[in-house]
Amino acid sequence: MTEQQPGKDVQALSYEEAREQLIAVVGRLEAGGASLEESLALWERGEALAARCEEWLEGARKRLAAARDQPL
């Protein structure tokens, strides 16, 4: 994984892209072997990616709720 700033380009990611990157970050952290500095950068990136995924999911929930409230 290349070094990335925590919020860099996260807002431009689709849900699927953010989720895949989050899975990769978690895998790297679970594998261990990273320096403390790299681990912190990975953690921060993971937090930003998780927040982006939550934004996408919240938007989907709102769209579903709006669709249910609209008569057919």
Predicted model as a PDB file, atoms N, CA, C, CB and O in Angstrom, pLDDT in the B-factor column:
MODEL        1                                                                  
ATOM      1  N   MET A   1       0.848  -1.178   0.000  1.00 43.00           N  
ATOM      2  CA  MET A   1       0.000   0.000   0.000  1.00 43.00           C  
ATOM      3  C   MET A   1       0.887   1.232   0.000  1.00 43.00           C  
ATOM      4  CB  MET A   1      -0.961   0.003   1.218  1.00 43.00           C  
ATOM      5  O   MET A   1       1.835   1.321   0.780  1.00 43.00           O  
ATOM      6  N   THR A   2       0.586   2.167  -0.860  1.00 43.00           N  
ATOM      7  CA  THR A   2       1.348   3.392  -0.868  1.00 43.00           C  
ATOM      8  C   THR A   2       0.893   4.258   0.287  1.00 43.00           C  
ATOM      9  CB  THR A   2       1.198   4.129  -2.206  1.00 43.00           C  
ATOM     10  O   THR A   2      -0.244   4.156   0.748  1.00 43.00           O  
ATOM     11  N   GLU A   3       1.790   5.110   0.748  1.00 44.00           N  
ATOM     12  CA  GLU A   3       1.424   5.991   1.841  1.00 44.00           C  
ATOM     13  C   GLU A   3       0.367   6.957   1.356  1.00 44.00           C  
ATOM     14  CB  GLU A   3       2.652   6.746   2.386  1.00 44.00           C  
ATOM     15  O   GLU A   3       0.512   7.577   0.302  1.00 44.00           O  
ATOM     16  N   GLN A   4      -0.697   7.081   2.129  1.00 49.00           N  
ATOM     17  CA  GLN A   4      -1.784   7.967   1.771  1.00 49.00           C  
ATOM     18  C   GLN A   4      -2.186   8.742   3.010  1.00 49.00           C  
ATOM     19  CB  GLN A   4      -2.986   7.183   1.181  1.00 49.00           C  
ATOM     20  O   GLN A   4      -2.122   8.225   4.125  1.00 49.00           O  
ATOM     21  N   GLN A   5      -2.594   9.966   2.813  1.00 50.00           N  
ATOM     22  CA  GLN A   5      -3.102  10.748   3.916  1.00 50.00           C  
ATOM     23  C   GLN A   5      -4.470  10.205   4.275  1.00 50.00           C  
ATOM     24  CB  GLN A   5      -3.164  12.260   3.564  1.00 50.00           C  
ATOM     25  O   GLN A   5      -5.177   9.680   3.415  1.00 50.00           O  
ATOM     26  N   PRO A   6      -4.858  10.329   5.562  1.00 51.00           N  
ATOM     27  CA  PRO A   6      -6.104   9.708   6.016  1.00 51.00           C  
ATOM     28  C   PRO A   6      -7.326  10.038   5.182  1.00 51.00           C  
ATOM     29  CB  PRO A   6      -6.367  10.105   7.407  1.00 51.00           C  
ATOM     30  O   PRO A   6      -8.080   9.123   4.851  1.00 51.00           O  
ATOM     31  N   GLY A   7      -7.565  11.280   4.825  1.00 53.00           N  
ATOM     32  CA  GLY A   7      -8.770  11.624   4.093  1.00 53.00           C  
ATOM     33  C   GLY A   7      -8.555  11.840   2.617  1.00 53.00           C  
ATOM     34  O   GLY A   7      -9.487  12.214   1.904  1.00 53.00           O  
ATOM     35  N   LYS A   8      -7.344  11.612   2.141  1.00 62.00           N  
ATOM     36  CA  LYS A   8      -7.010  11.917   0.753  1.00 62.00           C  
ATOM     37  C   LYS A   8      -7.838  11.058  -0.197  1.00 62.00           C  
ATOM     38  CB  LYS A   8      -5.509  11.698   0.498  1.00 62.00           C  
ATOM     39  O   LYS A   8      -7.788   9.829  -0.157  1.00 62.00           O  
ATOM     40  N   ASP A   9      -8.594  11.729  -1.044  1.00 91.00           N  
ATOM     41  CA  ASP A   9      -9.386  11.093  -2.088  1.00 91.00           C  
ATOM     42  C   ASP A   9     -10.485  10.159  -1.578  1.00 91.00           C  
ATOM     43  CB  ASP A   9      -8.485  10.334  -2.981  1.00 91.00           C  
ATOM     44  O   ASP A   9     -11.152   9.517  -2.389  1.00 91.00           O  
ATOM     45  N   VAL A  10     -10.691  10.064  -0.285  1.00 95.00           N  
ATOM     46  CA  VAL A  10     -11.700   9.147   0.246  1.00 95.00           C  
ATOM     47  C   VAL A  10     -13.091   9.555  -0.209  1.00 95.00           C  
ATOM     48  CB  VAL A  10     -11.638   9.103   1.777  1.00 95.00           C  
ATOM     49  O   VAL A  10     -13.914   8.693  -0.519  1.00 95.00           O  
ATOM     50  N   GLN A  11     -13.367  10.845  -0.255  1.00 93.00           N  
ATOM     51  CA  GLN A  11     -14.695  11.308  -0.643  1.00 93.00           C  
ATOM     52  C   GLN A  11     -15.033  10.978  -2.090  1.00 93.00           C  
ATOM     53  CB  GLN A  11     -14.802  12.794  -0.428  1.00 93.00           C  
ATOM     54  O   GLN A  11     -16.207  10.949  -2.458  1.00 93.00           O  
ATOM     55  N   ALA A  12     -14.032  10.731  -2.908  1.00 94.00           N  
ATOM     56  CA  ALA A  12     -14.267  10.425  -4.318  1.00 94.00           C  
ATOM     57  C   ALA A  12     -14.522   8.935  -4.550  1.00 94.00           C  
ATOM     58  CB  ALA A  12     -13.080  10.878  -5.153  1.00 94.00           C  
ATOM     59  O   ALA A  12     -14.846   8.536  -5.669  1.00 94.00           O  
ATOM     60  N   LEU A  13     -14.382   8.120  -3.528  1.00 95.00           N  
ATOM     61  CA  LEU A  13     -14.511   6.674  -3.689  1.00 95.00           C  
ATOM     62  C   LEU A  13     -15.964   6.219  -3.680  1.00 95.00           C  
ATOM     63  CB  LEU A  13     -13.749   5.962  -2.595  1.00 95.00           C  
ATOM     64  O   LEU A  13     -16.795   6.770  -2.959  1.00 95.00           O  
ATOM     65  N   SER A  14     -16.258   5.217  -4.483  1.00 95.00           N  
ATOM     66  CA  SER A  14     -17.562   4.560  -4.404  1.00 95.00           C  
ATOM     67  C   SER A  14     -17.569   3.697  -3.143  1.00 95.00           C  
ATOM     68  CB  SER A  14     -17.857   3.696  -5.693  1.00 95.00           C  
ATOM     69  O   SER A  14     -16.530   3.477  -2.520  1.00 95.00           O  
ATOM     70  N   TYR A  15     -18.747   3.218  -2.783  1.00 95.00           N  
ATOM     71  CA  TYR A  15     -18.844   2.340  -1.615  1.00 95.00           C  
ATOM     72  C   TYR A  15     -17.947   1.117  -1.785  1.00 95.00           C  
ATOM     73  CB  TYR A  15     -20.304   1.902  -1.386  1.00 95.00           C  
ATOM     74  O   TYR A  15     -17.215   0.738  -0.871  1.00 95.00           O  
ATOM     75  N   GLU A  16     -18.014   0.508  -2.962  1.00 96.00           N  
ATOM     76  CA  GLU A  16     -17.245  -0.714  -3.207  1.00 96.00           C  
ATOM     77  C   GLU A  16     -15.745  -0.464  -3.124  1.00 96.00           C  
ATOM     78  CB  GLU A  16     -17.597  -1.293  -4.571  1.00 96.00           C  
ATOM     79  O   GLU A  16     -15.007  -1.278  -2.568  1.00 96.00           O  
ATOM     80  N   GLU A  17     -15.290   0.659  -3.676  1.00 96.00           N  
ATOM     81  CA  GLU A  17     -13.863   0.998  -3.622  1.00 96.00           C  
ATOM     82  C   GLU A  17     -13.416   1.237  -2.190  1.00 96.00           C  
ATOM     83  CB  GLU A  17     -13.570   2.238  -4.477  1.00 96.00           C  
ATOM     84  O   GLU A  17     -12.364   0.753  -1.772  1.00 96.00           O  
ATOM     85  N   ALA A  18     -14.217   1.987  -1.438  1.00 97.00           N  
ATOM     86  CA  ALA A  18     -13.874   2.271  -0.039  1.00 97.00           C  
ATOM     87  C   ALA A  18     -13.849   0.988   0.780  1.00 97.00           C  
ATOM     88  CB  ALA A  18     -14.874   3.270   0.573  1.00 97.00           C  
ATOM     89  O   ALA A  18     -12.958   0.792   1.606  1.00 97.00           O  
ATOM     90  N   ARG A  19     -14.829   0.112   0.553  1.00 97.00           N  
ATOM     91  CA  ARG A  19     -14.891  -1.151   1.293  1.00 97.00           C  
ATOM     92  C   ARG A  19     -13.681  -2.027   0.985  1.00 97.00           C  
ATOM     93  CB  ARG A  19     -16.186  -1.905   0.958  1.00 97.00           C  
ATOM     94  O   ARG A  19     -13.086  -2.608   1.893  1.00 97.00           O  
ATOM     95  N   GLU A  20     -13.318  -2.123  -0.283  1.00 97.00           N  
ATOM     96  CA  GLU A  20     -12.163  -2.936  -0.666  1.00 97.00           C  
ATOM     97  C   GLU A  20     -10.868  -2.390  -0.056  1.00 97.00           C  
ATOM     98  CB  GLU A  20     -12.039  -2.994  -2.193  1.00 97.00           C  
ATOM     99  O   GLU A  20     -10.032  -3.152   0.431  1.00 97.00           O  
ATOM    100  N   GLN A  21     -10.715  -1.072  -0.088  1.00 97.00           N  
ATOM    101  CA  GLN A  21      -9.527  -0.478   0.520  1.00 97.00           C  
ATOM    102  C   GLN A  21      -9.521  -0.693   2.028  1.00 97.00           C  
ATOM    103  CB  GLN A  21      -9.454   1.018   0.201  1.00 97.00           C  
ATOM    104  O   GLN A  21      -8.464  -0.929   2.613  1.00 97.00           O  
ATOM    105  N   LEU A  22     -10.682  -0.614   2.661  1.00 97.00           N  
ATOM    106  CA  LEU A  22     -10.777  -0.842   4.101  1.00 97.00           C  
ATOM    107  C   LEU A  22     -10.390  -2.277   4.441  1.00 97.00           C  
ATOM    108  CB  LEU A  22     -12.200  -0.541   4.603  1.00 97.00           C  
ATOM    109  O   LEU A  22      -9.684  -2.512   5.422  1.00 97.00           O  
ATOM    110  N   ILE A  23     -10.842  -3.229   3.644  1.00 97.00           N  
ATOM    111  CA  ILE A  23     -10.472  -4.629   3.856  1.00 97.00           C  
ATOM    112  C   ILE A  23      -8.959  -4.803   3.752  1.00 97.00           C  
ATOM    113  CB  ILE A  23     -11.187  -5.539   2.835  1.00 97.00           C  
ATOM    114  O   ILE A  23      -8.356  -5.529   4.542  1.00 97.00           O  
ATOM    115  N   ALA A  24      -8.351  -4.136   2.775  1.00 97.00           N  
ATOM    116  CA  ALA A  24      -6.899  -4.220   2.604  1.00 97.00           C  
ATOM    117  C   ALA A  24      -6.165  -3.610   3.798  1.00 97.00           C  
ATOM    118  CB  ALA A  24      -6.474  -3.514   1.310  1.00 97.00           C  
ATOM    119  O   ALA A  24      -5.164  -4.155   4.262  1.00 97.00           O  
ATOM    120  N   VAL A  25      -6.665  -2.485   4.287  1.00 97.00           N  
ATOM    121  CA  VAL A  25      -6.037  -1.833   5.449  1.00 97.00           C  
ATOM    122  C   VAL A  25      -6.126  -2.743   6.666  1.00 97.00           C  
ATOM    123  CB  VAL A  25      -6.712  -0.465   5.751  1.00 97.00           C  
ATOM    124  O   VAL A  25      -5.136  -2.921   7.376  1.00 97.00           O  
ATOM    125  N   VAL A  26      -7.284  -3.314   6.914  1.00 97.00           N  
ATOM    126  CA  VAL A  26      -7.455  -4.213   8.062  1.00 97.00           C  
ATOM    127  C   VAL A  26      -6.523  -5.410   7.935  1.00 97.00           C  
ATOM    128  CB  VAL A  26      -8.924  -4.688   8.174  1.00 97.00           C  
ATOM    129  O   VAL A  26      -5.908  -5.832   8.914  1.00 97.00           O  
ATOM    130  N   GLY A  27      -6.419  -5.953   6.732  1.00 97.00           N  
ATOM    131  CA  GLY A  27      -5.511  -7.073   6.515  1.00 97.00           C  
ATOM    132  C   GLY A  27      -4.070  -6.728   6.835  1.00 97.00           C  
ATOM    133  O   GLY A  27      -3.354  -7.519   7.449  1.00 97.00           O  
ATOM    134  N   ARG A  28      -3.649  -5.542   6.414  1.00 97.00           N  
ATOM    135  CA  ARG A  28      -2.280  -5.097   6.702  1.00 97.00           C  
ATOM    136  C   ARG A  28      -2.058  -4.939   8.193  1.00 97.00           C  
ATOM    137  CB  ARG A  28      -1.984  -3.777   5.990  1.00 97.00           C  
ATOM    138  O   ARG A  28      -1.014  -5.330   8.715  1.00 97.00           O  
ATOM    139  N   LEU A  29      -3.037  -4.366   8.882  1.00 96.00           N  
ATOM    140  CA  LEU A  29      -2.898  -4.182  10.326  1.00 96.00           C  
ATOM    141  C   LEU A  29      -2.888  -5.522  11.058  1.00 96.00           C  
ATOM    142  CB  LEU A  29      -4.030  -3.303  10.859  1.00 96.00           C  
ATOM    143  O   LEU A  29      -2.110  -5.715  11.991  1.00 96.00           O  
ATOM    144  N   GLU A  30      -3.741  -6.436  10.642  1.00 96.00           N  
ATOM    145  CA  GLU A  30      -3.797  -7.754  11.278  1.00 96.00           C  
ATOM    146  C   GLU A  30      -2.538  -8.566  11.026  1.00 96.00           C  
ATOM    147  CB  GLU A  30      -5.005  -8.522  10.783  1.00 96.00           C  
ATOM    148  O   GLU A  30      -2.136  -9.367  11.871  1.00 96.00           O  
ATOM    149  N   ALA A  31      -1.913  -8.368   9.877  1.00 97.00           N  
ATOM    150  CA  ALA A  31      -0.698  -9.116   9.541  1.00 97.00           C  
ATOM    151  C   ALA A  31       0.478  -8.701  10.415  1.00 97.00           C  
ATOM    152  CB  ALA A  31      -0.343  -8.915   8.071  1.00 97.00           C  
ATOM    153  O   ALA A  31       1.410  -9.476  10.627  1.00 97.00           O  
ATOM    154  N   GLY A  32       0.427  -7.483  10.917  1.00 95.00           N  
ATOM    155  CA  GLY A  32       1.518  -6.991  11.760  1.00 95.00           C  
ATOM    156  C   GLY A  32       2.753  -6.696  10.935  1.00 95.00           C  
ATOM    157  O   GLY A  32       2.727  -6.750   9.706  1.00 95.00           O  
ATOM    158  N   GLY A  33       3.820  -6.388  11.620  1.00 95.00           N  
ATOM    159  CA  GLY A  33       5.088  -6.149  10.952  1.00 95.00           C  
ATOM    160  C   GLY A  33       5.297  -4.721  10.492  1.00 95.00           C  
ATOM    161  O   GLY A  33       6.395  -4.367  10.065  1.00 95.00           O  
ATOM    162  N   ALA A  34       4.262  -3.889  10.571  1.00 95.00           N  
ATOM    163  CA  ALA A  34       4.415  -2.493  10.157  1.00 95.00           C  
ATOM    164  C   ALA A  34       5.008  -1.695  11.315  1.00 95.00           C  
ATOM    165  CB  ALA A  34       3.048  -1.884   9.707  1.00 95.00           C  
ATOM    166  O   ALA A  34       4.820  -2.030  12.485  1.00 95.00           O  
ATOM    167  N   SER A  35       5.718  -0.647  10.964  1.00 96.00           N  
ATOM    168  CA  SER A  35       6.253   0.235  11.998  1.00 96.00           C  
ATOM    169  C   SER A  35       5.098   0.941  12.699  1.00 96.00           C  
ATOM    170  CB  SER A  35       7.248   1.269  11.393  1.00 96.00           C  
ATOM    171  O   SER A  35       3.971   0.938  12.203  1.00 96.00           O  
ATOM    172  N   LEU A  36       5.373   1.534  13.828  1.00 96.00           N  
ATOM    173  CA  LEU A  36       4.342   2.261  14.556  1.00 96.00           C  
ATOM    174  C   LEU A  36       3.783   3.392  13.695  1.00 96.00           C  
ATOM    175  CB  LEU A  36       4.903   2.816  15.877  1.00 96.00           C  
ATOM    176  O   LEU A  36       2.570   3.597  13.647  1.00 96.00           O  
ATOM    177  N   GLU A  37       4.658   4.119  13.023  1.00 97.00           N  
ATOM    178  CA  GLU A  37       4.217   5.225  12.175  1.00 97.00           C  
ATOM    179  C   GLU A  37       3.316   4.726  11.040  1.00 97.00           C  
ATOM    180  CB  GLU A  37       5.433   5.970  11.599  1.00 97.00           C  
ATOM    181  O   GLU A  37       2.277   5.321  10.757  1.00 97.00           O  
ATOM    182  N   GLU A  38       3.719   3.643  10.402  1.00 97.00           N  
ATOM    183  CA  GLU A  38       2.908   3.089   9.315  1.00 97.00           C  
ATOM    184  C   GLU A  38       1.581   2.556   9.848  1.00 97.00           C  
ATOM    185  CB  GLU A  38       3.674   1.970   8.587  1.00 97.00           C  
ATOM    186  O   GLU A  38       0.540   2.729   9.214  1.00 97.00           O  
ATOM    187  N   SER A  39       1.619   1.913  11.006  1.00 97.00           N  
ATOM    188  CA  SER A  39       0.389   1.396  11.607  1.00 97.00           C  
ATOM    189  C   SER A  39      -0.587   2.524  11.917  1.00 97.00           C  
ATOM    190  CB  SER A  39       0.705   0.611  12.883  1.00 97.00           C  
ATOM    191  O   SER A  39      -1.788   2.392  11.685  1.00 97.00           O  
ATOM    192  N   LEU A  40      -0.075   3.624  12.436  1.00 97.00           N  
ATOM    193  CA  LEU A  40      -0.948   4.767  12.725  1.00 97.00           C  
ATOM    194  C   LEU A  40      -1.542   5.350  11.449  1.00 97.00           C  
ATOM    195  CB  LEU A  40      -0.175   5.851  13.480  1.00 97.00           C  
ATOM    196  O   LEU A  40      -2.718   5.712  11.419  1.00 97.00           O  
ATOM    197  N   ALA A  41      -0.734   5.441  10.394  1.00 96.00           N  
ATOM    198  CA  ALA A  41      -1.232   5.943   9.112  1.00 96.00           C  
ATOM    199  C   ALA A  41      -2.302   5.009   8.551  1.00 96.00           C  
ATOM    200  CB  ALA A  41      -0.074   6.098   8.103  1.00 96.00           C  
ATOM    201  O   ALA A  41      -3.315   5.464   8.020  1.00 96.00           O  
ATOM    202  N   LEU A  42      -2.075   3.710   8.671  1.00 97.00           N  
ATOM    203  CA  LEU A  42      -3.068   2.735   8.204  1.00 97.00           C  
ATOM    204  C   LEU A  42      -4.353   2.867   9.010  1.00 97.00           C  
ATOM    205  CB  LEU A  42      -2.516   1.294   8.310  1.00 97.00           C  
ATOM    206  O   LEU A  42      -5.446   2.846   8.445  1.00 97.00           O  
ATOM    207  N   TRP A  43      -4.229   3.003  10.319  1.00 97.00           N  
ATOM    208  CA  TRP A  43      -5.395   3.143  11.193  1.00 97.00           C  
ATOM    209  C   TRP A  43      -6.205   4.377  10.799  1.00 97.00           C  
ATOM    210  CB  TRP A  43      -4.960   3.235  12.677  1.00 97.00           C  
ATOM    211  O   TRP A  43      -7.429   4.314  10.688  1.00 97.00           O  
ATOM    212  N   GLU A  44      -5.514   5.502  10.587  1.00 96.00           N  
ATOM    213  CA  GLU A  44      -6.200   6.739  10.212  1.00 96.00           C  
ATOM    214  C   GLU A  44      -6.887   6.591   8.859  1.00 96.00           C  
ATOM    215  CB  GLU A  44      -5.212   7.912  10.177  1.00 96.00           C  
ATOM    216  O   GLU A  44      -8.009   7.063   8.676  1.00 96.00           O  
ATOM    217  N   ARG A  45      -6.231   5.952   7.931  1.00 97.00           N  
ATOM    218  CA  ARG A  45      -6.827   5.708   6.616  1.00 97.00           C  
ATOM    219  C   ARG A  45      -8.066   4.817   6.770  1.00 97.00           C  
ATOM    220  CB  ARG A  45      -5.792   5.047   5.652  1.00 97.00           C  
ATOM    221  O   ARG A  45      -9.099   5.063   6.148  1.00 97.00           O  
ATOM    222  N   GLY A  46      -7.947   3.789   7.601  1.00 97.00           N  
ATOM    223  CA  GLY A  46      -9.077   2.902   7.848  1.00 97.00           C  
ATOM    224  C   GLY A  46     -10.264   3.624   8.456  1.00 97.00           C  
ATOM    225  O   GLY A  46     -11.408   3.361   8.087  1.00 97.00           O  
ATOM    226  N   GLU A  47     -10.003   4.528   9.381  1.00 97.00           N  
ATOM    227  CA  GLU A  47     -11.080   5.317   9.993  1.00 97.00           C  
ATOM    228  C   GLU A  47     -11.787   6.162   8.932  1.00 97.00           C  
ATOM    229  CB  GLU A  47     -10.521   6.227  11.119  1.00 97.00           C  
ATOM    230  O   GLU A  47     -13.015   6.234   8.910  1.00 97.00           O  
ATOM    231  N   ALA A  48     -11.013   6.795   8.058  1.00 97.00           N  
ATOM    232  CA  ALA A  48     -11.592   7.627   6.994  1.00 97.00           C  
ATOM    233  C   ALA A  48     -12.410   6.763   6.030  1.00 97.00           C  
ATOM    234  CB  ALA A  48     -10.477   8.385   6.224  1.00 97.00           C  
ATOM    235  O   ALA A  48     -13.494   7.161   5.602  1.00 97.00           O  
ATOM    236  N   LEU A  49     -11.894   5.593   5.694  1.00 97.00           N  
ATOM    237  CA  LEU A  49     -12.609   4.695   4.785  1.00 97.00           C  
ATOM    238  C   LEU A  49     -13.897   4.176   5.425  1.00 97.00           C  
ATOM    239  CB  LEU A  49     -11.710   3.518   4.380  1.00 97.00           C  
ATOM    240  O   LEU A  49     -14.930   4.093   4.761  1.00 97.00           O  
ATOM    241  N   ALA A  50     -13.838   3.829   6.707  1.00 97.00           N  
ATOM    242  CA  ALA A  50     -15.035   3.343   7.406  1.00 97.00           C  
ATOM    243  C   ALA A  50     -16.102   4.436   7.454  1.00 97.00           C  
ATOM    244  CB  ALA A  50     -14.681   2.877   8.841  1.00 97.00           C  
ATOM    245  O   ALA A  50     -17.289   4.159   7.286  1.00 97.00           O  
ATOM    246  N   ALA A  51     -15.675   5.675   7.684  1.00 97.00           N  
ATOM    247  CA  ALA A  51     -16.627   6.790   7.709  1.00 97.00           C  
ATOM    248  C   ALA A  51     -17.262   6.970   6.333  1.00 97.00           C  
ATOM    249  CB  ALA A  51     -15.928   8.098   8.154  1.00 97.00           C  
ATOM    250  O   ALA A  51     -18.459   7.243   6.241  1.00 97.00           O  
ATOM    251  N   ARG A  52     -16.487   6.823   5.271  1.00 97.00           N  
ATOM    252  CA  ARG A  52     -17.022   6.951   3.910  1.00 97.00           C  
ATOM    253  C   ARG A  52     -18.044   5.858   3.624  1.00 97.00           C  
ATOM    254  CB  ARG A  52     -15.885   6.894   2.874  1.00 97.00           C  
ATOM    255  O   ARG A  52     -19.096   6.122   3.042  1.00 97.00           O  
ATOM    256  N   CYS A  53     -17.735   4.643   4.031  1.00 97.00           N  
ATOM    257  CA  CYS A  53     -18.692   3.545   3.843  1.00 97.00           C  
ATOM    258  C   CYS A  53     -19.989   3.841   4.591  1.00 97.00           C  
ATOM    259  CB  CYS A  53     -18.089   2.203   4.326  1.00 97.00           C  
ATOM    260  O   CYS A  53     -21.078   3.608   4.067  1.00 97.00           O  
ATOM    261  N   GLU A  54     -19.872   4.348   5.800  1.00 97.00           N  
ATOM    262  CA  GLU A  54     -21.062   4.670   6.588  1.00 97.00           C  
ATOM    263  C   GLU A  54     -21.879   5.767   5.905  1.00 97.00           C  
ATOM    264  CB  GLU A  54     -20.664   5.109   8.012  1.00 97.00           C  
ATOM    265  O   GLU A  54     -23.108   5.718   5.928  1.00 97.00           O  
ATOM    266  N   GLU A  55     -21.214   6.758   5.295  1.00 95.00           N  
ATOM    267  CA  GLU A  55     -21.929   7.796   4.561  1.00 95.00           C  
ATOM    268  C   GLU A  55     -22.749   7.189   3.426  1.00 95.00           C  
ATOM    269  CB  GLU A  55     -20.945   8.835   4.008  1.00 95.00           C  
ATOM    270  O   GLU A  55     -23.915   7.533   3.235  1.00 95.00           O  
ATOM    271  N   TRP A  56     -22.125   6.283   2.680  1.00 95.00           N  
ATOM    272  CA  TRP A  56     -22.831   5.629   1.573  1.00 95.00           C  
ATOM    273  C   TRP A  56     -24.027   4.840   2.095  1.00 95.00           C  
ATOM    274  CB  TRP A  56     -21.879   4.699   0.794  1.00 95.00           C  
ATOM    275  O   TRP A  56     -25.113   4.909   1.520  1.00 95.00           O  
ATOM    276  N   LEU A  57     -23.836   4.096   3.174  1.00 95.00           N  
ATOM    277  CA  LEU A  57     -24.922   3.279   3.712  1.00 95.00           C  
ATOM    278  C   LEU A  57     -26.053   4.141   4.254  1.00 95.00           C  
ATOM    279  CB  LEU A  57     -24.400   2.360   4.809  1.00 95.00           C  
ATOM    280  O   LEU A  57     -27.225   3.811   4.076  1.00 95.00           O  
ATOM    281  N   GLU A  58     -25.711   5.238   4.910  1.00 95.00           N  
ATOM    282  CA  GLU A  58     -26.741   6.139   5.423  1.00 95.00           C  
ATOM    283  C   GLU A  58     -27.546   6.747   4.277  1.00 95.00           C  
ATOM    284  CB  GLU A  58     -26.107   7.250   6.278  1.00 95.00           C  
ATOM    285  O   GLU A  58     -28.766   6.882   4.373  1.00 95.00           O  
ATOM    286  N   GLY A  59     -26.869   7.110   3.205  1.00 94.00           N  
ATOM    287  CA  GLY A  59     -27.566   7.630   2.030  1.00 94.00           C  
ATOM    288  C   GLY A  59     -28.511   6.601   1.442  1.00 94.00           C  
ATOM    289  O   GLY A  59     -29.623   6.934   1.031  1.00 94.00           O  
ATOM    290  N   ALA A  60     -28.073   5.356   1.400  1.00 93.00           N  
ATOM    291  CA  ALA A  60     -28.925   4.283   0.880  1.00 93.00           C  
ATOM    292  C   ALA A  60     -30.138   4.076   1.780  1.00 93.00           C  
ATOM    293  CB  ALA A  60     -28.126   2.970   0.754  1.00 93.00           C  
ATOM    294  O   ALA A  60     -31.247   3.864   1.290  1.00 93.00           O  
ATOM    295  N   ARG A  61     -29.931   4.138   3.101  1.00 93.00           N  
ATOM    296  CA  ARG A  61     -31.055   3.990   4.041  1.00 93.00           C  
ATOM    297  C   ARG A  61     -32.091   5.088   3.816  1.00 93.00           C  
ATOM    298  CB  ARG A  61     -30.551   4.026   5.506  1.00 93.00           C  
ATOM    299  O   ARG A  61     -33.295   4.830   3.811  1.00 93.00           O  
ATOM    300  N   LYS A  62     -31.606   6.320   3.630  1.00 93.00           N  
ATOM    301  CA  LYS A  62     -32.519   7.439   3.428  1.00 93.00           C  
ATOM    302  C   LYS A  62     -33.294   7.284   2.127  1.00 93.00           C  
ATOM    303  CB  LYS A  62     -31.752   8.759   3.429  1.00 93.00           C  
ATOM    304  O   LYS A  62     -34.489   7.573   2.081  1.00 93.00           O  
ATOM    305  N   ARG A  63     -32.625   6.831   1.067  1.00 93.00           N  
ATOM    306  CA  ARG A  63     -33.312   6.634  -0.213  1.00 93.00           C  
ATOM    307  C   ARG A  63     -34.362   5.534  -0.095  1.00 93.00           C  
ATOM    308  CB  ARG A  63     -32.300   6.286  -1.324  1.00 93.00           C  
ATOM    309  O   ARG A  63     -35.456   5.661  -0.645  1.00 93.00           O  
ATOM    310  N   LEU A  64     -34.041   4.463   0.615  1.00 91.00           N  
ATOM    311  CA  LEU A  64     -35.018   3.385   0.811  1.00 91.00           C  
ATOM    312  C   LEU A  64     -36.217   3.862   1.620  1.00 91.00           C  
ATOM    313  CB  LEU A  64     -34.361   2.192   1.511  1.00 91.00           C  
ATOM    314  O   LEU A  64     -37.362   3.551   1.291  1.00 91.00           O  
ATOM    315  N   ALA A  65     -35.948   4.610   2.668  1.00 91.00           N  
ATOM    316  CA  ALA A  65     -37.038   5.132   3.489  1.00 91.00           C  
ATOM    317  C   ALA A  65     -37.930   6.057   2.675  1.00 91.00           C  
ATOM    318  CB  ALA A  65     -36.484   5.873   4.712  1.00 91.00           C  
ATOM    319  O   ALA A  65     -39.154   6.003   2.794  1.00 91.00           O  
ATOM    320  N   ALA A  66     -37.321   6.908   1.844  1.00 91.00           N  
ATOM    321  CA  ALA A  66     -38.107   7.818   0.999  1.00 91.00           C  
ATOM    322  C   ALA A  66     -38.929   7.036  -0.015  1.00 91.00           C  
ATOM    323  CB  ALA A  66     -37.187   8.818   0.274  1.00 91.00           C  
ATOM    324  O   ALA A  66     -40.076   7.391  -0.286  1.00 91.00           O  
ATOM    325  N   ALA A  67     -38.358   5.979  -0.577  1.00 90.00           N  
ATOM    326  CA  ALA A  67     -39.079   5.172  -1.561  1.00 90.00           C  
ATOM    327  C   ALA A  67     -40.264   4.456  -0.915  1.00 90.00           C  
ATOM    328  CB  ALA A  67     -38.133   4.149  -2.213  1.00 90.00           C  
ATOM    329  O   ALA A  67     -41.313   4.306  -1.541  1.00 90.00           O  
ATOM    330  N   ARG A  68     -40.102   4.013   0.336  1.00 89.00           N  
ATOM    331  CA  ARG A  68     -41.200   3.338   1.017  1.00 89.00           C  
ATOM    332  C   ARG A  68     -42.332   4.280   1.321  1.00 89.00           C  
ATOM    333  CB  ARG A  68     -40.720   2.701   2.288  1.00 89.00           C  
ATOM    334  O   ARG A  68     -43.494   3.875   1.324  1.00 89.00           O  
ATOM    335  N   ASP A  69     -42.011   5.547   1.579  1.00 87.00           N  
ATOM    336  CA  ASP A  69     -43.035   6.537   1.935  1.00 87.00           C  
ATOM    337  C   ASP A  69     -43.774   7.070   0.737  1.00 87.00           C  
ATOM    338  CB  ASP A  69     -42.415   7.680   2.677  1.00 87.00           C  
ATOM    339  O   ASP A  69     -44.802   7.725   0.907  1.00 87.00           O  
ATOM    340  N   GLN A  70     -43.302   6.823  -0.470  1.00 77.00           N  
ATOM    341  CA  GLN A  70     -43.948   7.336  -1.669  1.00 77.00           C  
ATOM    342  C   GLN A  70     -44.989   6.331  -2.174  1.00 77.00           C  
ATOM    343  CB  GLN A  70     -42.900   7.634  -2.767  1.00 77.00           C  
ATOM    344  O   GLN A  70     -44.719   5.134  -2.276  1.00 77.00           O  
ATOM    345  N   PRO A  71     -46.168   6.840  -2.482  1.00 70.00           N  
ATOM    346  CA  PRO A  71     -47.186   5.915  -3.023  1.00 70.00           C  
ATOM    347  C   PRO A  71     -46.813   5.460  -4.428  1.00 70.00           C  
ATOM    348  CB  PRO A  71     -48.582   6.587  -3.042  1.00 70.00           C  
ATOM    349  O   PRO A  71     -46.175   6.189  -5.187  1.00 70.00           O  
ATOM    350  N   LEU A  72     -47.223   4.244  -4.754  1.00 58.00           N  
ATOM    351  CA  LEU A  72     -46.945   3.676  -6.082  1.00 58.00           C  
ATOM    352  C   LEU A  72     -47.950   4.109  -7.089  1.00 58.00           C  
ATOM    353  CB  LEU A  72     -46.910   2.179  -6.030  1.00 58.00           C  
ATOM    354  O   LEU A  72     -47.863   3.722  -8.255  1.00 58.00           O  
TER     355      LEU A  72                                                      
ENDMDL                                                                          
END                                                                             
